[in-house]
Amino acid sequence: MPPHPGSDVALYIHWPYCARICPYCDFNVVRDRGRTEEQARLVDAILADLAAQAALTDPRRLASIFFGGGTPSLMDPAAVARVVERAQALFAPRGPIEITLEANPTDAEADRFTALAAAGINRLSMGVQALDDAALKALGRNHSADEARRAVAVAARAFPRLSIDLIYARPGQTVADWRAELSEALGLGFEHVSPYQLTIEPTTAFGRAFARGTLVPPDEDLAAELYETTQTVLEGAGFDAYEVSNHARGVAARSSHNLHVWRGGDYIGVGPGAHGRLTLEGVRTATVAHRGIADYITGVASDTPWIEREGQSPLEAAEERLLLGLRTVEGVSLADLAALDFSPDRGRLADLLADGFLGLQDDRIAATAAGRPLLDAVLKALLT
């Protein structure tokens, strides 16, 4: 049985700046141009927000730290060190913890890796996305495949833990192309990989191109074949699919921060648009920070950093626990889903167990190999 996150709290820091906005991205990001003074004010606001949220909770232990975005490798390493030090002062870790930072593989950022490691980062998550120059151009990336290869080599020397992101099911991509690209990537020396199927979000440039008919992603059958190829190649190389879009070479290489969240642990979100989940006065509470950078800075200064702070009902908390827990091979305990009134002997859950899309062991339900590719449909069936 997987460990329960208990009273430990994780920390997510959202750094919204990017050198370029990718056409498939719908995250809360802005162009990083001439914003030095604003960024300094944002770091101060993040530190103040973190201290204020710490004051709302009982004494907690720090589970992990994750710098996401945006492109947090654009942060001043001294600012990264300030956040790490403050977090560990406010929430004493039980021991060494995972401290992850997302990065892009441009040569300029790779040169900063040593300084970021010195600031406390011990796990880098690099957005490689593709090892094909034409695909990178189509994805709007500002690095080449060779830059990605060099950056991964530098990162592997600078950080004890290294993960890369890759995007598949791209327009025009064939199974043979993806198999070759993934096989090449496996020689780069990372221990964790997150292969994501390209998602077309309506509010993005790709979404608008799709609506015009100028961007055509693979059909469902090809997308399914690309997914199966991903599983086969990575499993053959010793990478376990411990979550729908995350594969690790051994248990130690799994992301402890992500596992903490997927297991239903509390986490503080700081930075523009950051989401958090905190147990306040015995109630699981969802928080969302102001999305605009200026609004967030002003909100922190006036003790109103959130645009949303809402206690979850037992039903809402159980639904979220199901949505996150079924993404992992660990699955989720039926005890955590009591508010949903599931029974393995009747109703929706019984049907999915009988059809082989879910499995039940030691009071935990988990998606099977047949159910994982259809997880959205499985969840819809459970929650409808």
Secondary structure, DSSP 8 states (H G I E B T S, - for coil): -----TT-EEEEEEE-EESS--TT--SS-EE-SS-HHHHHHHHHHHHHHHHHHHHHS-S--EEEEEEEES-GGGS-HHHHHHHHHHHHHHS-EEEEEEEEEEE---HHHHTTHHHHHHTT--EEEEEEE-S-HHHHHHTT-SS-HHHHHHHHHHHHHH-SEEEEEEEES-TT--HHHHHHHHHHHGGG--SEEEEEE----TTSHHHHHHHHTS-----HHHHHHHHHHHHHHHHHTT-EEEETTEEESSGGGS-HHHHHHHTT-EEEEESTT-EEEEEETTEEEEEEE-SSHHHHHHHHHTT--EEEEEE--HHHHHHHHHHHHTTBTT-EEGGGGGGGT-BTTBHHHHHHHHTTSEEEETTEEEE-TTTGGGHHHHHHHHH-
